[in-house]
Amino acid sequence: NAGVTQTPKFQVLKTGQSMTLQCAQDMNHNSMYWYRQDPGMGLRLIYYSASEGTTDKGEVPNGYNVSRLNKREFSLRLESAAPSQTSVYFCASSESPSVPYGYTFGSGTRLTVV
Amino acid sequence: QKEVEQNSGPLSVPEGAIASLNCTYSDRGSQSFFWYRQYSGKSPELIMSIYSNGDKEDGRFTAQLNKASQYVSLLIRDSQPSDSATYLCAVRRGQNFVFGPGTRLSVLP
């Protein structure tokens, strides 16, 4: 089925560990995004990639890095996990940042940092 | 003031009633507005988009936009228990969207 695929779905990390969240889309979308969702805070943008080869910071980029590996794949890396990074992470894609289409979201990664 | 504000709810309505969900935004230059539905433990899914002042209808859903008042709303007619979810308002800002915190809707059988 076409869409946005995120892996893993669940992860528990110890403080200081690193990990990479993977995201791939098969809709030939140009733009990809990483959001985190916390209770009462809504979705907050971490990083985005308007097109292949470009990445930009969003609202809450500290503690994260990203890589737009190719048009399909956009990964999010936590270099040294902290309890404050416990959250649900959503990857999303859209056809273009200049066209007012909505996002297609992946199923999410539930991350707990202990 | 947050960029996008919504009442967190829960908003409870009886089955068959009209549910009215509201959203206000602070950037007067915003042009594109979206409503997403998110079931518990699931990812958001796009329901409606609206760009012009007035109403836009899609089945049981009606989005209403008033740019002068910086207000966008979603009406759900003939509410069903399956409509019970959190509804997120999103406003386009540049190349991205800013999301409200969401309103939790509960439709009671």
HADDOCK unambig.tbl for C-alpha pairs under 7 A between the chains (distance, minus, plus):
assign (segid A and resid 40 and name CA) (segid B and resid 101 and name CA) 5.81 0.50 0.50
assign (segid A and resid 41 and name CA) (segid B and resid 101 and name CA) 5.50 0.50 0.50
assign (segid A and resid 42 and name CA) (segid B and resid 99 and name CA) 6.29 0.50 0.50
assign (segid A and resid 42 and name CA) (segid B and resid 100 and name CA) 5.82 0.50 0.50
assign (segid A and resid 42 and name CA) (segid B and resid 101 and name CA) 3.94 0.50 0.50
assign (segid A and resid 42 and name CA) (segid B and resid 102 and name CA) 6.64 0.50 0.50
assign (segid A and resid 43 and name CA) (segid B and resid 99 and name CA) 5.84 0.50 0.50
assign (segid A and resid 97 and name CA) (segid B and resid 95 and name CA) 4.83 0.50 0.50
assign (segid A and resid 98 and name CA) (segid B and resid 95 and name CA) 6.55 0.50 0.50
assign (segid A and resid 100 and name CA) (segid B and resid 32 and name CA) 6.50 0.50 0.50
assign (segid A and resid 102 and name CA) (segid B and resid 46 and name CA) 6.75 0.50 0.50
assign (segid A and resid 105 and name CA) (segid B and resid 43 and name CA) 6.32 0.50 0.50
assign (segid A and resid 105 and name CA) (segid B and resid 44 and name CA) 6.50 0.50 0.50
assign (segid A and resid 106 and name CA) (segid B and resid 43 and name CA) 6.65 0.50 0.50
assign (segid A and resid 107 and name CA) (segid B and resid 42 and name CA) 6.40 0.50 0.50
assign (segid A and resid 107 and name CA) (segid B and resid 43 and name CA) 5.25 0.50 0.50
assign (segid A and resid 108 and name CA) (segid B and resid 43 and name CA) 6.46 0.50 0.50
